[in-house]
Amino acid sequence: MVFKGCQRPEGGVEPLSVTVISLPSSCLLAHVLVIILPSLQSPPTFGFLLDIDGVLVRGHRVIPAALEAFRKLMNSQGQLRVPVVFVTNAGNILQHSKAQELSALLGCKVDADQVILSHSPMKLFSKYHEKRMLVSGQGPVLENARGLGFRNVVTMDELRMAFPLLDMVDLERRPKTTPLPRNDFPRIEGVLLLGEPVRWETSLQLIMDVLLSNGSPGTSLATAPYPHLPVLASNMDLLWMAEAKMPRFGHGTFLLCLETIYQKVTGKDLRYEGLMGKPSILTYQYAEELLQRQAERRGWAAPIQKLYAVGDNPMSDVYGANLFHQYLQKATRDGAPELGAGDPRRQRPSASQSCVSILVCTGVYNPRDPQSTEPLLGGEEPPFHGHRDFCFSSGLMEASHVVKDVHEAVQLVFRKEGWAWE
């Protein structure tokens, strides 16, 4: 049985005419379905974790390959064909603002719950949400901290104004008279590091004051308390890529300064209750959870079993994806391993079985750059740009695939998954 549509000269379609052809009954239904139904794609069992800076954008400019990639990722109705979350180590912006920015740049509707900022997993650290926390960063730090669940937050400016004698590096900001001492300022109970601040010297000094005074920076203790107050930090990137030809300092550089100063002053290591952002396993767990929820909302019943993490930074993107892949393999064999101090256990076990790292050459990583992460001449290891608490492992910095850009990355994944490259 064949269905035919006759085209009118003016563009309309005549009613369907039917021609009956004798076919074996066993293949009749299949033959009809192939003819009258559009090609149906099975529900996806894989999803993308896409980095932003260096993969989709450089500063405020979209990378052309990203536009090509999203034309392939969207169907004719403008919906994503597979679940996608955007995992960035940026944190000095509101989540919904980042979603709006991506929507405008990519020409694709991006929802706020598809965006994972470096500090997003702090929502899971509910044991600290009622504590009085000093917050470091820039941009909408109060709104971000409150959006994460922290209800009693003190900013650097509030602390500096309460204790003006603490901020002494900038001669112009030193008080001209000696202010009266404050004894009505509630004790600080922890520190939130959401991203690199503007005035590093002020933030470094005031954070040290809070840690050395056990939360009462207007006082002085004979001996610095240890363990110190809880510190939650996000974004360990030493470097990141914008419009400049060379990478820029990231929040990881600020953390390195703070850790070095603390160790130099006290002789002890600064400790973190939680380290978030790539390459932290906690960030990938959080991203996987959002992918699964996204798939459920779209009615894709099959669990998302394969994650493809696309990034430009071998230390954060590749290392993190490979580390999470190791975690998934171990969880499959032995059950989910502990993640260390401050580990907030997830609501449900992981459904994913693998996390594949894909490195693009449009950002921090450049195979033609002598300062890239490739091995140096003479077999020397490249410098380790990772955080102190993540041991160097050259194997974890080797991507499963290296491609030119995100368009090639999506093409590679579709080919591996047997999906049509529309």
LOLOVEX-343113 format. One record per residue (C-alpha): residue in one letter; chain; z negated, y, x. Coordinates in nm, 4 decimals. Layout:
// LOLOVEX-343113
<'a'; 'A'; <Z; Y; X>>
...
//
This chain:
// LOLOVEX-343113
<'m'; 'A'; <0.0000; 0.0000; 0.0000>>
<'v'; 'A'; <0.1096; 0.3294; 0.1546>>
<'f'; 'A'; <-0.0007; 0.6790; 0.0434>>
<'k'; 'A'; <0.2432; 0.9636; 0.0986>>
<'g'; 'A'; <0.2057; 1.3365; 0.0500>>
<'c'; 'A'; <0.5253; 1.5374; -0.0128>>
<'q'; 'A'; <0.5239; 1.8918; 0.1238>>
<'r'; 'A'; <0.6401; 2.1662; -0.1154>>
<'p'; 'A'; <0.8710; 2.4333; 0.0297>>
<'e'; 'A'; <0.6077; 2.6984; -0.0456>>
<'g'; 'A'; <0.3359; 2.5053; 0.1342>>
<'g'; 'A'; <0.1710; 2.3100; -0.1491>>
<'v'; 'A'; <0.1295; 1.9334; -0.1603>>
<'e'; 'A'; <0.2775; 1.7163; -0.4321>>
<'p'; 'A'; <0.0584; 1.4548; -0.5998>>
<'l'; 'A'; <0.0376; 1.1438; -0.3866>>
<'s'; 'A'; <0.3093; 0.8831; -0.4481>>
<'v'; 'A'; <0.2273; 0.5192; -0.4000>>
<'t'; 'A'; <0.4470; 0.2493; -0.2581>>
<'v'; 'A'; <0.3155; -0.1057; -0.2829>>
<'i'; 'A'; <0.3770; -0.3253; 0.0171>>
<'s'; 'A'; <0.2730; -0.6876; 0.0296>>
<'l'; 'A'; <-0.0007; -0.7358; 0.2899>>
<'p'; 'A'; <-0.2308; -1.0304; 0.3594>>
<'s'; 'A'; <-0.5482; -0.9797; 0.1572>>
<'s'; 'A'; <-0.7650; -1.0192; 0.4682>>
<'c'; 'A'; <-0.6297; -0.7026; 0.6269>>
<'l'; 'A'; <-0.5497; -0.4964; 0.3154>>
<'l'; 'A'; <-0.8796; -0.3012; 0.3033>>
<'a'; 'A'; <-0.8810; -0.2316; 0.6750>>
<'h'; 'A'; <-0.5200; -0.1110; 0.6571>>
<'v'; 'A'; <-0.5999; 0.1273; 0.3711>>
<'l'; 'A'; <-0.9074; 0.2675; 0.5475>>
<'v'; 'A'; <-0.7129; 0.3360; 0.8650>>
<'i'; 'A'; <-0.4484; 0.5265; 0.6659>>
<'i'; 'A'; <-0.6505; 0.7313; 0.4176>>
<'l'; 'A'; <-0.9691; 0.8077; 0.6135>>
<'p'; 'A'; <-0.9987; 1.0347; 0.9156>>
<'s'; 'A'; <-1.0985; 0.8698; 1.2373>>
<'l'; 'A'; <-1.4707; 0.8052; 1.2194>>
<'q'; 'A'; <-1.6901; 0.8393; 1.5277>>
<'s'; 'A'; <-1.9947; 0.6169; 1.5473>>
<'p'; 'A'; <-2.3300; 0.8023; 1.5660>>
<'p'; 'A'; <-2.4085; 0.9135; 1.9205>>
<'t'; 'A'; <-2.6597; 0.7178; 2.1251>>
<'f'; 'A'; <-2.6566; 0.9713; 2.4083>>
<'g'; 'A'; <-2.7393; 1.3391; 2.4498>>
<'f'; 'A'; <-2.7133; 1.6249; 2.6962>>
<'l'; 'A'; <-2.9835; 1.8164; 2.8824>>
<'l'; 'A'; <-2.7968; 2.1251; 3.0009>>
<'d'; 'A'; <-2.9303; 2.3671; 3.2580>>
<'i'; 'A'; <-2.8313; 2.7300; 3.1924>>
<'d'; 'A'; <-2.8221; 2.9478; 3.5065>>
<'g'; 'A'; <-2.5506; 2.8241; 3.7408>>
<'v'; 'A'; <-2.4160; 2.5762; 3.4832>>
<'l'; 'A'; <-2.3338; 2.7815; 3.1740>>
<'v'; 'A'; <-2.3853; 3.1359; 3.3004>>
<'r'; 'A'; <-2.4149; 3.3372; 3.6222>>
<'g'; 'A'; <-2.6490; 3.6230; 3.5428>>
<'h'; 'A'; <-2.5110; 3.7684; 3.2192>>
<'r'; 'A'; <-2.1585; 3.6286; 3.2601>>
<'v'; 'A'; <-2.0555; 3.3037; 3.0955>>
<'i'; 'A'; <-1.8819; 3.0535; 3.3233>>
<'p'; 'A'; <-1.5330; 2.9859; 3.1766>>
<'a'; 'A'; <-1.5765; 2.6096; 3.2125>>
<'a'; 'A'; <-1.8753; 2.6309; 2.9754>>
<'l'; 'A'; <-1.6527; 2.7671; 2.6980>>
<'e'; 'A'; <-1.4079; 2.4807; 2.7538>>
<'a'; 'A'; <-1.6909; 2.2283; 2.7461>>
<'f'; 'A'; <-1.8290; 2.3548; 2.4165>>
<'r'; 'A'; <-1.4880; 2.3479; 2.2549>>
<'k'; 'A'; <-1.4957; 1.9732; 2.3247>>
<'l'; 'A'; <-1.8584; 1.9332; 2.2212>>
<'m'; 'A'; <-1.8043; 2.0858; 1.8754>>
<'n'; 'A'; <-1.6259; 1.9311; 1.5792>>
<'s'; 'A'; <-1.3867; 2.1085; 1.3421>>
<'q'; 'A'; <-1.6823; 2.2339; 1.1349>>
<'g'; 'A'; <-1.8363; 2.4057; 1.4385>>
<'q'; 'A'; <-2.1170; 2.1497; 1.4690>>
<'l'; 'A'; <-2.2159; 1.9708; 1.7866>>
<'r'; 'A'; <-2.0805; 1.6172; 1.8040>>
<'v'; 'A'; <-2.3798; 1.4985; 2.0084>>
<'p'; 'A'; <-2.7367; 1.6272; 2.0455>>
<'v'; 'A'; <-2.7771; 1.8987; 2.3098>>
<'v'; 'A'; <-3.0822; 2.0795; 2.4421>>
<'f'; 'A'; <-3.0799; 2.3613; 2.6949>>
<'v'; 'A'; <-3.3417; 2.3066; 2.9644>>
<'t'; 'A'; <-3.3991; 2.6120; 3.1814>>
<'n'; 'A'; <-3.6652; 2.7044; 3.4321>>
<'a'; 'A'; <-3.6494; 3.0630; 3.3117>>
<'g'; 'A'; <-3.9561; 3.1808; 3.1243>>
<'n'; 'A'; <-3.9582; 3.5590; 3.1033>>
<'i'; 'A'; <-3.7849; 3.5693; 2.7652>>
<'l'; 'A'; <-3.8652; 3.4632; 2.4094>>
<'q'; 'A'; <-3.7298; 3.1275; 2.2988>>
<'h'; 'A'; <-3.5405; 3.2641; 1.9981>>
<'s'; 'A'; <-3.3965; 3.5467; 2.2104>>
<'k'; 'A'; <-3.2583; 3.2946; 2.4568>>
<'a'; 'A'; <-3.1057; 3.0983; 2.1692>>
<'q'; 'A'; <-2.9367; 3.4127; 2.0358>>
<'e'; 'A'; <-2.8079; 3.4976; 2.3830>>
<'l'; 'A'; <-2.6582; 3.1494; 2.4258>>
<'s'; 'A'; <-2.5041; 3.1574; 2.0787>>
<'a'; 'A'; <-2.3231; 3.4821; 2.1620>>
<'l'; 'A'; <-2.2066; 3.3632; 2.5040>>
<'l'; 'A'; <-2.0916; 3.0135; 2.4038>>
<'g'; 'A'; <-1.9566; 3.0829; 2.0553>>
<'c'; 'A'; <-2.1745; 2.8001; 1.9261>>
<'k'; 'A'; <-2.4802; 2.8251; 1.6989>>
<'v'; 'A'; <-2.7834; 2.7515; 1.9172>>
<'d'; 'A'; <-3.1180; 2.7093; 1.7418>>
<'a'; 'A'; <-3.4451; 2.8122; 1.9029>>
<'d'; 'A'; <-3.5705; 2.4525; 1.9034>>
<'q'; 'A'; <-3.2740; 2.3545; 2.1223>>
<'v'; 'A'; <-3.4004; 2.5813; 2.4016>>
<'i'; 'A'; <-3.6678; 2.4601; 2.6407>>
<'l'; 'A'; <-3.8095; 2.7313; 2.8648>>
<'s'; 'A'; <-4.0053; 2.6377; 3.1742>>
<'h'; 'A'; <-4.3373; 2.6885; 2.9954>>
<'s'; 'A'; <-4.2457; 2.5273; 2.6598>>
<'p'; 'A'; <-4.4426; 2.2047; 2.7303>>
<'m'; 'A'; <-4.7624; 2.4147; 2.7518>>
<'k'; 'A'; <-4.7697; 2.3731; 2.3727>>
<'l'; 'A'; <-4.9011; 2.0235; 2.4453>>
<'f'; 'A'; <-5.2061; 2.1488; 2.6420>>
<'s'; 'A'; <-5.4122; 2.2219; 2.3320>>
<'k'; 'A'; <-5.7446; 2.1793; 2.5148>>
<'y'; 'A'; <-5.6874; 2.5203; 2.6736>>
<'h'; 'A'; <-5.5495; 2.7052; 2.3713>>
<'e'; 'A'; <-5.8882; 2.8517; 2.2711>>
<'k'; 'A'; <-5.9935; 2.9468; 2.6248>>
<'r'; 'A'; <-5.9718; 3.3031; 2.7586>>
<'m'; 'A'; <-5.6699; 3.2859; 2.9902>>
<'l'; 'A'; <-5.5277; 3.5365; 3.2389>>
<'v'; 'A'; <-5.1466; 3.5384; 3.2091>>
<'s'; 'A'; <-4.8978; 3.6212; 3.4846>>
<'g'; 'A'; <-4.5275; 3.6868; 3.4393>>
<'q'; 'A'; <-4.3043; 3.9588; 3.3027>>
<'g'; 'A'; <-4.1279; 4.0425; 2.9818>>
<'p'; 'A'; <-4.2973; 3.9354; 2.6552>>
<'v'; 'A'; <-4.5843; 3.7476; 2.8218>>
<'l'; 'A'; <-4.8277; 3.8005; 2.5337>>
<'e'; 'A'; <-4.5783; 3.6830; 2.2714>>
<'n'; 'A'; <-4.4828; 3.3820; 2.4836>>
<'a'; 'A'; <-4.8444; 3.2841; 2.5489>>
<'r'; 'A'; <-4.9337; 3.3127; 2.1816>>
<'g'; 'A'; <-4.6201; 3.1242; 2.0817>>
<'l'; 'A'; <-4.7373; 2.8406; 2.3069>>
<'g'; 'A'; <-5.0682; 2.8305; 2.1210>>
<'f'; 'A'; <-5.2945; 3.0383; 2.3471>>
<'r'; 'A'; <-5.5018; 3.2658; 2.1244>>
<'n'; 'A'; <-5.7227; 3.4508; 2.3749>>
<'v'; 'A'; <-5.5001; 3.5974; 2.6462>>
<'v'; 'A'; <-5.5640; 3.8694; 2.9059>>
<'t'; 'A'; <-5.2706; 4.0404; 3.0800>>
<'m'; 'A'; <-5.2626; 4.1593; 3.4408>>
<'d'; 'A'; <-5.2471; 4.5202; 3.3229>>
<'e'; 'A'; <-5.5553; 4.4740; 3.1022>>
<'l'; 'A'; <-5.7474; 4.3228; 3.3920>>
<'r'; 'A'; <-5.6312; 4.5939; 3.6341>>
<'m'; 'A'; <-5.7341; 4.8706; 3.3959>>
<'a'; 'A'; <-6.0758; 4.7093; 3.3434>>
<'f'; 'A'; <-6.1322; 4.6776; 3.7202>>
<'p'; 'A'; <-5.9206; 4.9476; 3.8927>>
<'l'; 'A'; <-6.0804; 4.8834; 4.2322>>
<'l'; 'A'; <-5.9127; 4.5409; 4.2509>>
<'d'; 'A'; <-5.5521; 4.6647; 4.2805>>
<'m'; 'A'; <-5.5474; 4.8386; 4.6191>>
<'v'; 'A'; <-5.2151; 4.7619; 4.7918>>
<'d'; 'A'; <-5.0162; 5.0484; 4.6385>>
<'l'; 'A'; <-5.1720; 5.3723; 4.7646>>
<'e'; 'A'; <-5.0428; 5.5592; 4.4603>>
<'r'; 'A'; <-5.2364; 5.3309; 4.2261>>
<'r'; 'A'; <-5.5704; 5.3503; 4.4022>>
<'p'; 'A'; <-5.8327; 5.5328; 4.1949>>
<'k'; 'A'; <-5.9224; 5.8800; 4.3206>>
<'t'; 'A'; <-6.2843; 5.8389; 4.2126>>
<'t'; 'A'; <-6.5152; 5.5393; 4.2025>>
<'p'; 'A'; <-6.5312; 5.4083; 3.8445>>
<'l'; 'A'; <-6.8500; 5.2810; 3.6880>>
<'p'; 'A'; <-6.8920; 4.9000; 3.7148>>
<'r'; 'A'; <-6.8044; 4.6945; 3.4063>>
<'n'; 'A'; <-7.0404; 4.4290; 3.2735>>
<'d'; 'A'; <-6.8920; 4.3951; 2.9244>>
<'f'; 'A'; <-6.5686; 4.2189; 3.0187>>
<'p'; 'A'; <-6.5715; 3.8577; 2.8898>>
<'r'; 'A'; <-6.5369; 3.5884; 3.1534>>
<'i'; 'A'; <-6.1873; 3.4508; 3.2152>>
<'e'; 'A'; <-6.1659; 3.0712; 3.1811>>
<'g'; 'A'; <-5.8249; 2.9867; 3.3234>>
<'v'; 'A'; <-5.4901; 3.1130; 3.4536>>
<'l'; 'A'; <-5.1427; 3.0865; 3.2977>>
<'l'; 'A'; <-4.8468; 3.1337; 3.5328>>
<'l'; 'A'; <-4.5431; 3.1741; 3.3044>>
<'g'; 'A'; <-4.2935; 3.3128; 3.5563>>
<'e'; 'A'; <-4.2445; 3.5476; 3.8479>>
<'p'; 'A'; <-4.4151; 3.8863; 3.7944>>
<'v'; 'A'; <-4.2730; 4.2248; 3.8919>>
<'r'; 'A'; <-4.5552; 4.3399; 4.1225>>
<'w'; 'A'; <-4.6284; 4.0312; 4.3253>>
<'e'; 'A'; <-4.9040; 4.1974; 4.5299>>
<'t'; 'A'; <-5.0989; 4.2914; 4.2152>>
<'s'; 'A'; <-5.0700; 3.9483; 4.0542>>
<'l'; 'A'; <-5.1524; 3.7628; 4.3765>>
<'q'; 'A'; <-5.4602; 3.9775; 4.4344>>
<'l'; 'A'; <-5.5943; 3.9582; 4.0780>>
<'i'; 'A'; <-5.5354; 3.5840; 4.0427>>
<'m'; 'A'; <-5.7237; 3.5295; 4.3677>>
<'d'; 'A'; <-6.0063; 3.7535; 4.2429>>
<'v'; 'A'; <-6.0366; 3.5502; 3.9235>>
<'l'; 'A'; <-6.0348; 3.2146; 4.1056>>
<'l'; 'A'; <-6.2794; 3.3221; 4.3786>>
<'s'; 'A'; <-6.5241; 3.4792; 4.1292>>
<'n'; 'A'; <-6.5103; 3.1914; 3.8797>>
<'g'; 'A'; <-6.3584; 3.4189; 3.6170>>
<'s'; 'A'; <-6.5743; 3.7307; 3.6657>>
<'p'; 'A'; <-6.3691; 3.9528; 3.9003>>
<'g'; 'A'; <-6.6162; 4.2419; 3.8818>>
<'t'; 'A'; <-6.8706; 4.0298; 4.0698>>
<'s'; 'A'; <-6.8858; 3.8601; 4.4061>>
<'l'; 'A'; <-6.9929; 3.5024; 4.4794>>
<'a'; 'A'; <-7.1306; 3.3892; 4.8134>>
<'t'; 'A'; <-6.9233; 3.0710; 4.7945>>
<'a'; 'A'; <-6.5935; 3.0261; 4.6156>>
<'p'; 'A'; <-6.6256; 2.7615; 4.3405>>
<'y'; 'A'; <-6.4320; 2.4398; 4.3882>>
<'p'; 'A'; <-6.2773; 2.2894; 4.1888>>
<'h'; 'A'; <-6.1648; 2.6308; 4.0712>>
<'l'; 'A'; <-6.0763; 2.7407; 3.7201>>
<'p'; 'A'; <-5.7866; 2.5524; 3.5551>>
<'v'; 'A'; <-5.4390; 2.6772; 3.6469>>
<'l'; 'A'; <-5.1318; 2.5971; 3.4355>>
<'a'; 'A'; <-4.8001; 2.6863; 3.6004>>
<'s'; 'A'; <-4.4351; 2.6665; 3.5033>>
<'n'; 'A'; <-4.1094; 2.6975; 3.6980>>
<'m'; 'A'; <-4.1320; 2.5646; 4.0530>>
<'d'; 'A'; <-3.7831; 2.6781; 4.1573>>
<'l'; 'A'; <-3.7892; 2.8233; 4.5066>>
<'l'; 'A'; <-3.4415; 2.9694; 4.4471>>
<'w'; 'A'; <-3.2064; 3.0353; 4.1582>>
<'m'; 'A'; <-2.8506; 3.1608; 4.1257>>
<'a'; 'A'; <-2.7384; 3.4865; 3.9614>>
<'e'; 'A'; <-2.4415; 3.7147; 4.0359>>
<'a'; 'A'; <-2.5391; 3.7636; 4.4016>>
<'k'; 'A'; <-2.3569; 3.5551; 4.6618>>
<'m'; 'A'; <-2.6818; 3.4024; 4.7891>>
<'p'; 'A'; <-2.9630; 3.2485; 4.5787>>
<'r'; 'A'; <-3.2568; 3.4667; 4.4691>>
<'f'; 'A'; <-3.6311; 3.3990; 4.4942>>
<'g'; 'A'; <-3.7691; 3.2053; 4.1997>>
<'h'; 'A'; <-4.1206; 3.1545; 4.0651>>
<'g'; 'A'; <-4.1622; 2.8683; 4.3103>>
<'t'; 'A'; <-4.1621; 3.1275; 4.5878>>
<'f'; 'A'; <-4.4432; 3.3141; 4.4116>>
<'l'; 'A'; <-4.6398; 2.9885; 4.3759>>
<'l'; 'A'; <-4.5869; 2.9185; 4.7453>>
<'c'; 'A'; <-4.7378; 3.2585; 4.8295>>
<'l'; 'A'; <-5.0380; 3.1990; 4.6005>>
<'e'; 'A'; <-5.1009; 2.8477; 4.7362>>
<'t'; 'A'; <-5.0775; 2.9664; 5.0968>>
<'i'; 'A'; <-5.3133; 3.2598; 5.0406>>
<'y'; 'A'; <-5.5668; 3.0405; 4.8584>>
<'q'; 'A'; <-5.5593; 2.7770; 5.1325>>
<'k'; 'A'; <-5.5863; 3.0406; 5.4059>>
<'v'; 'A'; <-5.8831; 3.2122; 5.2400>>
<'t'; 'A'; <-6.0796; 2.9054; 5.1233>>
<'g'; 'A'; <-5.9557; 2.6237; 5.3469>>
<'k'; 'A'; <-5.8845; 2.4206; 5.0317>>
<'d'; 'A'; <-5.5733; 2.3423; 4.8286>>
<'l'; 'A'; <-5.4968; 2.5234; 4.5073>>
<'r'; 'A'; <-5.4920; 2.2663; 4.2280>>
<'y'; 'A'; <-5.2938; 2.2676; 3.9033>>
<'e'; 'A'; <-5.4026; 2.1232; 3.5717>>
<'g'; 'A'; <-5.0370; 2.1165; 3.4737>>
<'l'; 'A'; <-4.7037; 2.1888; 3.6442>>
<'m'; 'A'; <-4.4167; 2.2392; 3.4029>>
<'g'; 'A'; <-4.0465; 2.3071; 3.4256>>
<'k'; 'A'; <-3.7967; 2.0949; 3.6143>>
<'p'; 'A'; <-3.8512; 1.8616; 3.8002>>
<'s'; 'A'; <-4.1721; 1.7818; 3.6082>>
<'i'; 'A'; <-4.1554; 1.4562; 3.4101>>
<'l'; 'A'; <-4.3461; 1.6319; 3.1321>>
<'t'; 'A'; <-4.0532; 1.8705; 3.0785>>
<'y'; 'A'; <-3.8079; 1.5820; 3.0465>>
<'q'; 'A'; <-4.0370; 1.4036; 2.8021>>
<'y'; 'A'; <-4.0511; 1.7180; 2.5940>>
<'a'; 'A'; <-3.6720; 1.7579; 2.6098>>
<'e'; 'A'; <-3.6167; 1.3973; 2.5058>>
<'e'; 'A'; <-3.8450; 1.4432; 2.2062>>
<'l'; 'A'; <-3.6405; 1.7451; 2.0906>>
<'l'; 'A'; <-3.3151; 1.5498; 2.1339>>
<'q'; 'A'; <-3.4451; 1.2666; 1.9163>>
<'r'; 'A'; <-3.5578; 1.5111; 1.6462>>
<'q'; 'A'; <-3.2202; 1.6856; 1.6549>>
<'a'; 'A'; <-3.0416; 1.3545; 1.6068>>
<'e'; 'A'; <-3.2688; 1.2644; 1.3136>>
<'r'; 'A'; <-3.2004; 1.5983; 1.1433>>
<'r'; 'A'; <-2.8273; 1.5337; 1.1688>>
<'g'; 'A'; <-2.8708; 1.1916; 1.0101>>
<'w'; 'A'; <-2.7807; 0.9998; 1.3259>>
<'a'; 'A'; <-2.9937; 0.6922; 1.2764>>
<'a'; 'A'; <-2.9289; 0.5311; 1.6142>>
<'p'; 'A'; <-3.1899; 0.6317; 1.8749>>
<'i'; 'A'; <-3.0744; 0.8398; 2.1703>>
<'q'; 'A'; <-3.0873; 0.5892; 2.4556>>
<'k'; 'A'; <-2.9000; 0.7682; 2.7352>>
<'l'; 'A'; <-2.9717; 1.1170; 2.8627>>
<'y'; 'A'; <-2.7220; 1.3087; 3.0747>>
<'a'; 'A'; <-2.8844; 1.5932; 3.2687>>
<'v'; 'A'; <-2.6360; 1.8513; 3.3983>>
<'g'; 'A'; <-2.7566; 2.1035; 3.6546>>
<'d'; 'A'; <-2.6698; 2.3038; 3.9649>>
<'n'; 'A'; <-2.9920; 2.2748; 4.1659>>
<'p'; 'A'; <-3.0451; 1.9493; 4.3587>>
<'m'; 'A'; <-3.4182; 2.0122; 4.3892>>
<'s'; 'A'; <-3.4994; 2.0889; 4.0272>>
<'d'; 'A'; <-3.2137; 1.9430; 3.8193>>
<'v'; 'A'; <-3.1131; 1.6347; 4.0166>>
<'y'; 'A'; <-3.4584; 1.5519; 4.1504>>
<'g'; 'A'; <-3.6110; 1.5922; 3.8029>>
<'a'; 'A'; <-3.3498; 1.3799; 3.6250>>
<'n'; 'A'; <-3.3772; 1.1025; 3.8843>>
<'l'; 'A'; <-3.7572; 1.1172; 3.8740>>
<'f'; 'A'; <-3.7514; 1.0847; 3.4956>>
<'h'; 'A'; <-3.5046; 0.7954; 3.5217>>
<'q'; 'A'; <-3.7530; 0.6188; 3.7510>>
<'y'; 'A'; <-4.0273; 0.6904; 3.4975>>
<'l'; 'A'; <-3.8198; 0.5415; 3.2131>>
<'q'; 'A'; <-3.7429; 0.2311; 3.4163>>
<'k'; 'A'; <-4.1101; 0.1811; 3.4980>>
<'a'; 'A'; <-4.2113; 0.2454; 3.1375>>
<'t'; 'A'; <-3.9649; -0.0221; 3.0230>>
<'r'; 'A'; <-4.1157; -0.2742; 3.2660>>
<'d'; 'A'; <-4.4843; -0.1878; 3.2712>>
<'g'; 'A'; <-4.5547; 0.0650; 2.9950>>
<'a'; 'A'; <-4.5735; 0.4421; 3.0351>>
<'p'; 'A'; <-4.7486; 0.5362; 3.3618>>
<'e'; 'A'; <-5.0091; 0.8104; 3.3817>>
<'l'; 'A'; <-4.8765; 1.1530; 3.4794>>
<'g'; 'A'; <-5.1955; 1.2795; 3.6430>>
<'a'; 'A'; <-5.4414; 1.5582; 3.5610>>
<'g'; 'A'; <-5.3866; 1.7353; 3.2336>>
<'d'; 'A'; <-5.1467; 1.4721; 3.1050>>
<'p'; 'A'; <-5.1150; 1.5340; 2.7281>>
<'r'; 'A'; <-4.9937; 1.2035; 2.5886>>
<'r'; 'A'; <-4.6943; 1.2184; 2.3582>>
<'q'; 'A'; <-4.6918; 1.1299; 1.9905>>
<'r'; 'A'; <-4.4480; 0.8397; 2.0170>>
<'p'; 'A'; <-4.3123; 0.6184; 2.2950>>
<'s'; 'A'; <-3.9828; 0.7013; 2.4617>>
<'a'; 'A'; <-3.6680; 0.5606; 2.3019>>
<'s'; 'A'; <-3.4515; 0.6528; 2.5997>>
<'q'; 'A'; <-3.3620; 0.3964; 2.8617>>
<'s'; 'A'; <-3.1918; 0.6066; 3.1274>>
<'c'; 'A'; <-3.1424; 0.9615; 3.2528>>
<'v'; 'A'; <-2.8239; 1.0247; 3.4522>>
<'s'; 'A'; <-2.8089; 1.3217; 3.6907>>
<'i'; 'A'; <-2.4857; 1.5229; 3.7090>>
<'l'; 'A'; <-2.4547; 1.8013; 3.9681>>
<'v'; 'A'; <-2.2081; 2.0868; 3.9233>>
<'c'; 'A'; <-2.0745; 2.3185; 4.1963>>
<'t'; 'A'; <-2.0943; 2.6484; 4.0068>>
<'g'; 'A'; <-2.4477; 2.7545; 4.1020>>
<'v'; 'A'; <-2.7063; 2.6874; 4.3723>>
<'y'; 'A'; <-2.5246; 2.3778; 4.4997>>
<'n'; 'A'; <-2.2048; 2.4453; 4.6902>>
<'p'; 'A'; <-2.0566; 2.1626; 4.9011>>
<'r'; 'A'; <-1.8779; 2.4187; 5.1214>>
<'d'; 'A'; <-2.1970; 2.6121; 5.1963>>
<'p'; 'A'; <-2.3580; 2.5249; 5.5333>>
<'q'; 'A'; <-2.6949; 2.6058; 5.3759>>
<'s'; 'A'; <-2.6488; 2.3527; 5.0979>>
<'t'; 'A'; <-2.8635; 2.0422; 5.0618>>
<'e'; 'A'; <-2.6149; 1.8200; 5.2418>>
<'p'; 'A'; <-2.7510; 1.6458; 5.5582>>
<'l'; 'A'; <-2.7246; 1.8600; 5.8679>>
<'l'; 'A'; <-2.5308; 1.7734; 6.1823>>
<'g'; 'A'; <-2.7072; 1.5205; 6.4008>>
<'g'; 'A'; <-2.8603; 1.3426; 6.1010>>
<'e'; 'A'; <-3.1345; 1.6024; 6.0494>>
<'e'; 'A'; <-3.2815; 1.6265; 5.7020>>
<'p'; 'A'; <-3.2108; 1.9487; 5.5102>>
<'p'; 'A'; <-3.5092; 2.1767; 5.4413>>
<'f'; 'A'; <-3.7173; 2.0630; 5.1446>>
<'h'; 'A'; <-3.7088; 2.3334; 4.8784>>
<'g'; 'A'; <-3.9276; 2.1452; 4.6350>>
<'h'; 'A'; <-4.2841; 2.2156; 4.5351>>
<'r'; 'A'; <-4.5735; 2.1013; 4.7529>>
<'d'; 'A'; <-4.6931; 1.8526; 4.4886>>
<'f'; 'A'; <-4.3588; 1.6704; 4.4773>>
<'c'; 'A'; <-4.3063; 1.4605; 4.7888>>
<'f'; 'A'; <-3.9687; 1.4797; 4.9562>>
<'s'; 'A'; <-3.7398; 1.1875; 4.8745>>
<'s'; 'A'; <-3.3792; 1.2227; 4.9798>>
<'g'; 'A'; <-3.2762; 0.9517; 4.7330>>
<'l'; 'A'; <-3.4057; 1.1519; 4.4379>>
<'m'; 'A'; <-3.1897; 1.4465; 4.5421>>
<'e'; 'A'; <-2.8690; 1.2426; 4.5284>>
<'a'; 'A'; <-2.6888; 1.2995; 4.2004>>
<'s'; 'A'; <-2.5359; 1.0098; 4.0129>>
<'h'; 'A'; <-2.2210; 1.2208; 3.9823>>
<'v'; 'A'; <-2.0986; 1.5416; 4.1459>>
<'v'; 'A'; <-1.8335; 1.7338; 3.9503>>
<'k'; 'A'; <-1.6714; 2.0741; 3.9718>>
<'d'; 'A'; <-1.8238; 2.2264; 3.6571>>
<'v'; 'A'; <-1.9821; 2.1539; 3.3186>>
<'h'; 'A'; <-1.6416; 2.0965; 3.1568>>
<'e'; 'A'; <-1.5772; 1.8088; 3.3971>>
<'a'; 'A'; <-1.9326; 1.6867; 3.3358>>
<'v'; 'A'; <-1.8788; 1.6601; 2.9596>>
<'q'; 'A'; <-1.5401; 1.4960; 3.0148>>
<'l'; 'A'; <-1.7025; 1.2411; 3.2473>>
<'v'; 'A'; <-1.9742; 1.1547; 2.9954>>
<'f'; 'A'; <-1.7327; 1.1181; 2.7049>>
<'r'; 'A'; <-1.5196; 0.8855; 2.9152>>
<'k'; 'A'; <-1.8227; 0.6746; 3.0146>>
<'e'; 'A'; <-1.9375; 0.6542; 2.6512>>
<'g'; 'A'; <-1.5908; 0.5696; 2.5196>>
<'w'; 'A'; <-1.5677; 0.8863; 2.3108>>
<'a'; 'A'; <-1.2447; 1.0634; 2.2247>>
<'w'; 'A'; <-1.1737; 1.3693; 2.4383>>
<'e'; 'A'; <-1.0553; 1.5870; 2.1505>>
//
